[in-house]
Amino acid sequence: MLPATLEEAAYRAYGGDYLQPDHQSMDNFYKPAEDKIRLVQQRYEDYCREKYGNAAPDMDTMKQDINRNPIVKGMGGVDAVQDMSQQQAEEAATQAANQYIADPFAASGINSPGMTALYQKMMSDPAYARRFEKMSEQERMAELQKYMANDPAVANTPERAQQAKQQMDHRNNVTNVMEINQKVTEMTQEIYAVTNVFGERLQAIDNQPGNHAEIDADFNRKYNALPRSSPAKRPARKTPSWRKSCG
């Protein structure tokens, strides 16, 4: 836990004697927690070693799995991405992502103008998207069939049924992404608000009476007012011990 008081924080950082600080004090204080983290990490490593041993990964299978991702597929696949520079990869990823957002179904190999229209309706009409989300599965299928009524005729085959299921899965993924983006936006706004309040309060503390600047100025006035026999014999000013410890 964070220290509850300034004295406790100073004790953790410098030890019991502030005039002779122990620079290992903080490391020693947090060592038990770090040991626990290392222990958990070691358990994970032991588990992976026991489960997988020294088996080499199947690179071809891994590439096939990665290439199923529509964004990676739109970039040309894993092999093409590996040959790109960082700038080329960023540009290709942005273009592939924009294509996927514009029509995620076509990017996944599903040719359905009706499904695309339904997706665009949900993206442009939040009220409709909320109503759609509250529909039952039967109501959603009916809405989907209404939009797909003018789609090119396709034989009613198992592949067609699988495409319909994929379309519904993609619709659910799109809705989830929209909700996640909204939550991320809200969290980001809250973080900015807290950061602004923290900065304002920190500035207020720095400007309140008795701050470091005023103490230092008062010290200089009193120090400069000390009697001296000769400027050459006047001792050089030393940084007060309280400034060393407080920063």
FINU-23474 format. One record per residue (C-alpha): residue number from 1; residue in three letters; x, y, z. Coordinates in steps of 0.001 Angstrom, whole numbers, plus 500000, padded with zeros to 6 digits. Layout:
BEGIN
    i   aa      px      py      pz
  NUM  ALA       X       Y       Z
...
//
This chain:
BEGIN
    i   aa      px      py      pz
    1  MET  500000  500000  500000
    2  LEU  501026  503619  499566
    3  PRO  502497  505245  502660
    4  ALA  499848  506894  504812
    5  THR  502042  509789  505971
    6  LEU  505007  511824  504810
    7  GLU  507046  510429  507704
    8  GLU  506345  506856  506583
    9  ALA  507313  507697  503008
   10  ALA  510567  509264  504177
   11  TYR  511301  506234  506361
   12  ARG  510842  503916  503391
   13  ALA  513068  506063  501192
   14  TYR  515888  506990  503614
   15  GLY  515667  504714  506632
   16  GLY  515537  505847  510246
   17  ASP  518281  508476  510102
   18  TYR  517576  511252  507585
   19  LEU  520994  512843  508156
   20  GLN  522680  509595  507137
   21  PRO  520228  508145  504606
   22  ASP  520308  504490  503671
   23  HIS  520048  504460  499877
   24  GLN  519097  500779  499893
   25  SER  516191  501366  502249
   26  MET  513496  501508  499554
   27  ASP  514859  498438  497764
   28  ASN  514881  496534  501036
   29  PHE  511348  497664  501887
   30  TYR  509846  496432  498630
   31  LYS  511973  493286  498325
   32  PRO  509314  490960  499843
   33  ALA  506759  492142  497273
   34  GLU  509251  491719  494442
   35  ASP  510073  488213  495674
   36  LYS  506373  487299  495499
   37  ILE  506171  488591  491921
   38  ARG  509246  486583  490930
   39  LEU  507734  483485  492555
   40  VAL  504523  483808  490527
   41  GLN  506535  484412  487358
   42  GLN  508612  481315  488044
   43  ARG  505440  479252  488504
   44  TYR  504193  480352  485092
   45  GLU  507515  479478  483511
   46  ASP  507558  476058  485199
   47  TYR  503984  475394  484062
   48  CYS  504774  476276  480438
   49  ARG  507939  474203  480509
   50  GLU  506058  471204  481900
   51  LYS  503120  471566  479481
   52  TYR  504986  472300  476266
   53  GLY  508496  471101  476992
   54  ASN  510903  471879  474186
   55  ALA  508353  471402  471419
   56  ALA  508968  473777  468534
   57  PRO  505964  475804  467367
   58  ASP  504316  474884  464055
   59  MET  505088  478054  462122
   60  ASP  502922  477179  459117
   61  THR  499865  476622  461324
   62  MET  500579  479833  463209
   63  LYS  500771  481799  459952
   64  GLN  497508  480304  458729
   65  ASP  495773  481273  461953
   66  ILE  497139  484820  461813
   67  ASN  496262  485224  458137
   68  ARG  492620  484499  458963
   69  ASN  492497  487903  460634
   70  PRO  490859  490237  458098
   71  ILE  493219  493125  458957
   72  VAL  496338  490998  458419
   73  LYS  494737  489503  455316
   74  GLY  494068  492999  453991
   75  MET  497731  493870  454535
   76  GLY  498783  490957  452326
   77  GLY  499438  488337  454985
   78  VAL  502179  487647  457517
   79  ASP  504944  487165  454961
   80  ALA  504169  490481  453268
   81  VAL  504044  492317  456601
   82  GLN  507439  490946  457631
   83  ASP  509044  492466  454536
   84  MET  507564  495929  455212
   85  SER  509289  498823  456914
   86  GLN  507635  500255  459999
   87  GLN  506132  503124  457998
   88  GLN  504872  500776  455276
   89  ALA  503331  498482  457889
   90  GLU  501573  501382  459600
   91  GLU  500167  502662  456311
   92  ALA  499039  499176  455240
   93  ALA  497439  498529  458640
   94  THR  495570  501847  458527
   95  GLN  494287  501144  455026
   96  ALA  493245  497568  455907
   97  ALA  491532  498730  459100
   98  ASN  489601  501425  457217
   99  GLN  488481  498867  454635
  100  TYR  487374  496499  457370
  101  ILE  485461  499209  459226
  102  ALA  483755  500313  456009
  103  ASP  482551  496780  455213
  104  PRO  483685  494071  457677
  105  PHE  481652  491403  455886
  106  ALA  483247  491836  452478
  107  ALA  486649  491814  454214
  108  SER  485715  488418  455660
  109  GLY  484622  487023  452315
  110  ILE  480878  487561  452835
  111  ASN  479190  489300  449905
  112  SER  475939  490761  451240
  113  PRO  474846  494294  450317
  114  GLY  471948  493915  452753
  115  MET  474220  493046  455658
  116  THR  476459  495964  454769
  117  ALA  473459  498280  454759
  118  LEU  472363  496983  458176
  119  TYR  475867  497506  459537
  120  GLN  476018  501059  458192
  121  LYS  472585  501748  459685
  122  MET  473806  500622  463111
  123  MET  476991  502672  462846
  124  SER  475189  505859  461808
  125  ASP  472099  505517  464020
  126  PRO  472943  504805  467692
  127  ALA  469255  504717  468636
  128  TYR  468636  501972  466075
  129  ALA  471715  500090  467285
  130  ARG  470348  500135  470836
  131  ARG  466964  498859  469650
  132  PHE  468637  496112  467637
  133  GLU  470695  495079  470656
  134  LYS  467521  494603  472715
  135  MET  465848  492397  470077
  136  SER  465472  488675  470569
  137  GLU  467411  486293  468338
  138  GLN  464293  485686  466221
  139  GLU  463695  489436  465825
  140  ARG  467294  489988  464794
  141  MET  467073  487250  462169
  142  ALA  463854  488776  460836
  143  GLU  465520  492198  460626
  144  LEU  468527  490639  458920
  145  GLN  466336  488862  456372
  146  LYS  464496  492128  455656
  147  TYR  467754  493866  454773
  148  MET  468985  490878  452780
  149  ALA  465779  490526  450781
  150  ASN  467358  492102  447684
  151  ASP  470677  490290  447934
  152  PRO  471674  488184  444890
  153  ALA  470004  484772  445027
  154  VAL  472239  482063  446419
  155  ALA  471443  478393  446664
  156  ASN  470292  477341  450118
  157  THR  473290  475218  451012
  158  PRO  475155  474459  454244
  159  GLU  477733  477005  453136
  160  ARG  474980  479637  452870
  161  ALA  473756  478765  456349
  162  GLN  477302  479087  457636
  163  GLN  477583  482508  455983
  164  ALA  474392  483655  457696
  165  LYS  475807  482565  461048
  166  GLN  479072  484372  460331
  167  GLN  477111  487501  459495
  168  MET  475362  487426  462854
  169  ASP  478682  486778  464613
  170  HIS  480213  489770  462849
  171  ARG  477233  491905  463824
  172  ASN  477759  490954  467461
  173  ASN  481465  491750  467194
  174  VAL  480714  495164  465708
  175  THR  478309  495949  468546
  176  ASN  480878  494868  471113
  177  VAL  483551  497048  469515
  178  MET  481212  500039  469580
  179  GLU  480505  499507  473273
  180  ILE  484204  499059  474089
  181  ASN  485133  502234  472199
  182  GLN  482485  504147  474139
  183  LYS  483814  502859  477465
  184  VAL  487406  503677  476490
  185  THR  486329  507198  475552
  186  GLU  484545  507654  478875
  187  MET  487557  506328  480808
  188  THR  489929  508605  478889
  189  GLN  487756  511616  479675
  190  GLU  487704  510683  483363
  191  ILE  491499  510281  483402
  192  TYR  491941  513726  481828
  193  ALA  489534  515222  484368
  194  VAL  491377  513645  487299
  195  THR  494730  514735  485857
  196  ASN  493524  518327  485558
  197  VAL  492228  518354  489130
  198  PHE  495500  516868  490371
  199  GLY  497504  519509  488509
  200  GLU  495335  522322  489863
  201  ARG  495621  521075  493429
  202  LEU  499369  520566  493108
  203  GLN  499720  524105  491792
  204  ALA  497624  525376  494697
  205  ILE  499924  523610  497157
  206  ASP  502991  525112  495480
  207  ASN  501462  528609  495686
  208  GLN  500093  528478  499230
  209  PRO  501779  530489  502034
  210  GLY  504838  528793  503428
  211  ASN  505848  527083  500197
  212  HIS  509429  526242  499287
  213  ALA  509954  529446  497312
  214  GLU  508848  531652  500228
  215  ILE  510916  529698  502730
  216  ASP  513968  529959  500486
  217  ALA  513437  533698  499948
  218  ASP  513018  534286  503688
  219  PHE  516174  532304  504382
  220  ASN  518102  534409  501849
  221  ARG  516897  537650  503413
  222  LYS  517937  536561  506891
  223  TYR  521190  535088  505660
  224  ASN  522116  538233  503742
  225  ALA  521292  540327  506822
  226  LEU  523881  538511  508969
  227  PRO  526708  540835  510135
  228  ARG  530084  540194  508604
  229  SER  533505  541758  509048
  230  SER  534597  541308  505459
  231  PRO  532929  539974  502322
  232  ALA  535969  537822  501696
  233  LYS  535528  536048  505052
  234  ARG  531836  535427  504638
  235  PRO  531159  531675  504406
  236  ALA  529476  530293  501343
  237  ARG  525841  529455  501807
  238  LYS  525047  525771  502128
  239  THR  521826  524118  501055
  240  PRO  519640  523611  504147
  241  SER  519295  520009  505242
  242  TRP  515502  520236  504953
  243  ARG  515830  521042  501224
  244  LYS  518047  518006  500707
  245  SER  515545  515663  502258
  246  CYS  512363  517265  500860
  247  GLY  513675  517858  497335
//
